[in-house]
Amino acid sequence: FFGAAWLSLVSGAALTRYAQLVHLPPFGFGLLAALGFAAALAQVASSYFLERFGHHKTLFLVAGVTHRGMWIGIALVPWVFPQAWWWPGFLFLKFAIESINNLNGPVWYTWMADLVPRRIRGRFFSRRNQAGLVVQLTTTLLLGGVLDWAMVRGDTFLLKTISLVFTVAAICGMIDFLFFVKVPPPVA
């Protein structure tokens, strides 16, 4: 539930409007769209280090909490950096977040394959996705209302609102990963 809420709060309209508010130039939207694909190269490093050194659960938790927590950094960009550095700071942090996020891909799939028995795996992930979609739908509708409410109060108020949304999202995202602390580590 917390992960679905995180995803809904940091993507879509909030992310696009935030990019506009930090004065991302038109070519920057292309870069923003490409960041996730470029950052996928981190999966190669992740796979190598996991096979060589192990520490699956540690990498999963540290990378997960870090990448979700870094959304607080994105929320703080307009309040910490000079205005000329807003959009470069935003893109830099977004690329770092995407790179760290991609460290978790190989760990997640191998861990879940070991943890969820094959006979129920499809049903388990189907139910998990269904519950996540309900949370995402609810969160997206609520966020749309909040953004509409904030937009009529001006750009500065909207920027503060989205920064607060990203901070709440970061907290939800970190909670999502912290629920895995008690889950047994994957078989190495």
N, C-alpha and C positions, 0 to 999 in steps of 0.2 A: 504494500500500500504506500509506504513512504517513498519507494523508488518510483512508482507511477506518478505520485504527486510531484516529485522532483522533476521528472521528465517533462511533465506538462507545464511547470512553472518556468523552466529555462529554455523552452523552445517556442516556436510559433510566433504569435503576435508580440509577446513581450520581448523576445530576442530581436526581432526585426525593428520594432519601435525604439528599443534601446540603441541599436546600431545607428538609427537615424539621429537620435538625440545626441550621440557622441560624435556626430558629424562624419560618419564613415562615408568616404567618397564613393561614387558609383562603382569604380573598379574594385573597391573593398568588399562589396557584396559578393562578387565572384570569388575573391579570396576566402571570404567567410564560408562560402559553400564548399570550397575545395579543402579547407583545413582538415576536416574529418578524414578525407581520403588520403591526404598526405601523412597524417598522423598514424594511419593504419600500419605504417612501416614499423612502429613500435612493437607490433605483434611478433615480428621476426626476432627482435632482441629478447622479448619476453619468453618466447618458445625456447630459445637457446639457453638462457640463464635458468629457466625452470628445469630443463633436462639436465643441465650441467650441475646445478647446485641444490635444486629442490626448493624448500621453503615456500611451497604453494600458498598456504593459508596466510602467512605473513605478508607476502607480496600482494595477495588479493586484498587484505584488510588495509594495509598501508596505502597502496595505490588508490583503492576505492575511496577511503576517507579523505585522502589528499585531493583527489580530483574533484570530488563533490564539494569539499570545503573551499576549494579555490574559487568557487562562485562568489564567495564573500569578497575576494579580491576584485572580481569583475564589478561587483556592486559598488566597490569603493573607488573605482577608476575616476569618475568625475569629481570626486570629493578629495582626492589625494594628488592627482596629476594636474599639471597646468593644461589648459584647454587644448593647446596644440598637440598634446600627447594623448588625448583621450582615445582617439580611434586606433593609433598604433599600440597603445597599452592594452586596449580591448582585444585586438587581434593577437597580440603576443600571448596574453593570458589564455585566450580561447584555444590557441594552438597547443600551449602547454597542457591545458585541461584535456584536450582530445588525445594528446600523446600519452599522458598518464592513464587515461581511461582505456586506451588500447592495450596497455600492459595486462589488463584483466581478462581480455577475451580468451586466450588459451587456458588460463587457470579456471575460469568459470565453467567452460564446457567439459574439461576433464574432471573437475570436482563433481559436477552434477551427474556426469555419467557414472561415476563411482558411487555416488550417494543415493541416487534415485534408482530403484530396481527397474530393470528393462521392461518387465511386464506391466508396470503402471506409469512408466515415464511419459508416454504420450498423453494419457489422461491427466497426470499431475500438471504438466506444463500447459495443457489446454485450460484447466481450471485456474491456474495461476494467471494466465493471460486474460481470461474472462474477468476475473476480479480486478486486475490491473486496468482493464478498459473502463470499468465502471468508475474507478477512482479518477482516471484520466478525463473522462467525460465530465464528471462533476467538477473537477479542478479547473478544466478549461472553461467551462461555463461561468464559474465564479470569477476566474481571472479576467474573462472578457468584460464582465460587469464592473470589476474594479478598475480596469484600464479605461473603460468608457467614462466612469465617474471621475477619474483623475485627469483625463484629457481636457475636460472643459475648464479645469483650474490652471491651465498653462503648462508650458514645457518643463519648467523647473519642478513643479509639483509632480508632474508625470515621471520625470527622471528620479525624483526621490522615491516615488511609489514603486517604480520598477526595481530600484536598488533594494528596497525593502523586500520585494517579492523574491529577488535573487538570494537575499540573505536567508529568508524563510526556506527557500528551495534548498540551499546549501545545508541547512540544519536537517531538513527532511532526508536529504540524500545521505548525509553522514549517519543518521539513525538507521537508515536502511542497511548500510554496511555493518554497523555495530551489532545488528541482530545475528550476524554470522559468527560472532566471537565464540558462542557456545557450540556451533556446529563442528563436528569432528573434522580434522584436516583430511585432505584427499590422500589416498594411498599413493605413495611416491613410487 
